[in-house]
Amino acid sequence: MRRTYLMLWTVCILWTSTNQQSFSSKPDTQLSTPELIQKYGYPAETHEVLTTDGYFLTMHCIPPRGGANRPVVLLVNGLFCSSADWVVTGPNNGLAYILSDAGYDVWLGNTRGNVYSKRHLRLSPRDKQFWNYSWHEIGVYDVPAMVDHALNVSRQRSLHYIGHSMGGTIFYVYASTYPAYNSKIRLMVGLAPASYNYYNSNPFFRISSFSKVGAEANMLYNSEIFPKDWVPPILLQTFCRDMGLVQELCSAGLLLLAGTNSTQTNKKSLPIILSHFPAGASLKSWVHYGQQLRSGKFRQYDHGRQLNLKLYGTAEPPEYNTTVITAPVASYISDGDDLVKAKDVDKLHRTLRNSVGVFRVPLSTFNHFDFLWGVDVKSLVYDSVIDLMARF
């Protein structure tokens, strides 16, 4: 199967070569994920995967240049993020490029509802039912679809999984819901992986803890939050560029979601980052994190007592049984992260059968999104991750 994709890639070389100039002449703010990858001299593939509940997911891939049977790694985005976040900082700092240079077959996922995964067999994003999901459904449906597709195409039996923030959450949902699937994971690396959310001190997420439950709230929350281009791109390019009129305000907008400092923010990259982020998500996913913050438990979506009894057979949502997760799990955390706190990560790891460890970034001002875009993220995090992956 992979040979077929490689043949298609070869056929596309002529098209790529004639359009390379157009890629290079365009600013990165105007390029899609595969266009960014190709612009910087890497091969790119685009795949579409259908989940069992009807969502089409787009996956991007940097195929191995050293032949077949290279180890496979799947990178999975966080809330409001997309595959672009692994490449927007360029070949020197983008994790997708770094892993490709290290010899990996690199797959980039896009969870339902982001800019690359907004198709459904029957529903339109204009339909409220399209947005009737939280990160629970992403873990139950999207993750197995992406894992299986990457393994089928690459003809491998297992892969490395790297998830940022919600990318960690949905792995725990996936691995606890389908214990047999743990054998498909060589190593899971969580970069600021969210699970228990009790100690989250971020103001934006603490607001979500006041969300309501019940049938009326359920319908109200069936909507999108922070779609791509919610701020016109021309404004970002004009005002957030280096020495732009309100560059500090643009930086502050990121910090609202990431943490209280900006020592690792490359302000010159802000227009590029903000042209790809946020990329869209379901409001219910944000609300679900608020419920975790309120309850202090890692459990399924709370629909309210009446609907819980109907859906779960219990008044309270079931907790995820993370004790059945047997895949090796490593987590990277930072003291400057307002969203994912050490106490919550440690609580999760105490339930795991095969915890590789919780690793603290040796920089107190490193924040939540520095795991993606930090100036020194390669030396502070990625080099360690690649060394760790080589052991599995």
Secondary structure, DSSP 8 states (H G I E B T S, - for coil): -HHHHHHHHHHHHHHHHHHHHHHHHS-GGG--HHHHHHHTT---EEEEEE-TTSEEEEEEEE--SS-SS--EEEEE--TT--GGGGTTT-TTT-HHHHHHHTT-EEEE---TTSTT--EESS--TTSGGGG---HHHIIIIIHHHHHHHHHHHHT-S-EEEEEETHHHHHHHHHHHH-GGGGGGEEEEEEES--S--TT---HHHHHHTT---SHHHHHHT-SEES-TTSS-HHHHHHHSSTT-TTHHHHHHHHHHHHBS--TT--GGGHHHHHHHS---EEHHHHHHHHHHHHH---BS----HHHHHHHTSSSS--B--GGG--S-EEEEE-TTBSSS-HHHHHHHHTT-SSEEEEEE-S-TT--TTHHHH-TTHIIIIIHHHHHHHTT-
